[in-house]
Amino acid sequence: MVNQKERQHLELVDYKIDEIKQDITDLKQAMDKAHEKTDENLRFIKENLFNPSEGLWAETKKNTEFRKTSQKWRGIIGSGFIALMIKQVYDLFTRS
């Protein structure tokens, strides 16, 4: 037989076990929510980085393409500008 004091101890232990079970359940729910947020954030980052039409990867490719085409024009315009400067210096010395 169980006396009154032992019964109180058993009830206390049972109550503590129930509290621990509830804490574990709450923790599991909180972790599930945190994992869902992480999944959403990773999905957002993945879409912004690797989306072939609008992502950072596409912007990088467009930027690289722009630099290649602008470099060609820069060389042509730069050569023309240098030739114009040489002509101005030559005209400066030949007029005197």
C-alpha positions in Angstrom: 0.0 0.0 0.0 1.0 3.6 -0.7 0.7 6.0 2.1 -0.4 9.7 1.8 3.1 11.1 1.5 4.2 8.7 -1.2 1.0 9.4 -3.1 1.7 13.1 -3.0 5.2 12.5 -4.3 3.9 10.3 -7.1 1.3 13.0 -8.1 4.1 15.6 -8.1 6.3 13.4 -10.3 3.3 12.8 -12.6 2.6 16.5 -12.8 6.3 17.2 -13.6 6.3 14.6 -16.3 3.1 16.2 -17.8 4.9 19.6 -17.7 7.9 18.2 -19.5 5.8 16.6 -22.1 4.0 19.9 -22.7 7.3 21.8 -22.9 8.6 19.3 -25.5 5.4 19.7 -27.5 5.7 23.5 -27.4 9.4 23.3 -28.3 8.6 21.1 -31.3 5.9 23.5 -32.5 8.3 26.4 -32.2 11.0 24.6 -34.1 8.6 23.6 -36.8 7.6 27.3 -37.2 11.3 28.3 -37.3 12.1 25.7 -39.9 9.2 26.9 -42.1 10.6 30.5 -41.8 14.0 29.3 -42.8 12.6 27.4 -45.7 10.8 30.5 -46.9 13.9 32.6 -46.5 16.0 30.1 -48.4 13.4 29.9 -51.2 13.4 33.7 -51.4 17.2 33.9 -51.6 17.4 31.0 -54.1 14.8 32.8 -56.4 16.6 36.1 -56.2 20.0 34.6 -56.9 19.2 32.0 -59.6 16.0 33.1 -61.3 17.1 33.0 -65.0 15.1 36.1 -66.0 15.1 38.4 -62.9 17.6 37.0 -60.4 21.1 38.2 -59.5 22.6 35.7 -61.8 20.7 37.2 -64.8 21.7 40.7 -63.7 25.4 39.6 -63.6 25.2 38.1 -67.0 23.5 41.3 -68.4 26.2 43.4 -66.7 29.0 41.3 -68.2 27.4 41.5 -71.6 27.1 45.3 -71.3 30.7 45.7 -70.2 31.9 43.7 -73.2 29.9 45.7 -75.7 30.7 49.1 -74.0 34.4 48.2 -74.0 34.3 48.0 -77.8 32.7 51.4 -78.1 35.1 52.8 -75.5 38.1 51.8 -77.6 36.6 53.4 -80.7 35.6 56.6 -79.0 38.9 56.8 -77.1 40.9 56.4 -80.3 38.9 59.2 -81.9 39.4 61.4 -78.9 43.1 60.8 -78.8 43.3 61.5 -82.6 41.4 64.8 -82.0 43.8 65.9 -79.3 46.8 65.1 -81.4 45.3 67.1 -84.2 44.6 70.1 -81.9 48.2 70.0 -80.6 49.5 69.7 -84.2 47.4 72.6 -85.3 48.6 74.6 -82.3 52.2 74.2 -83.3 51.7 74.7 -87.1 49.8 78.0 -86.8 52.6 79.8 -85.0 
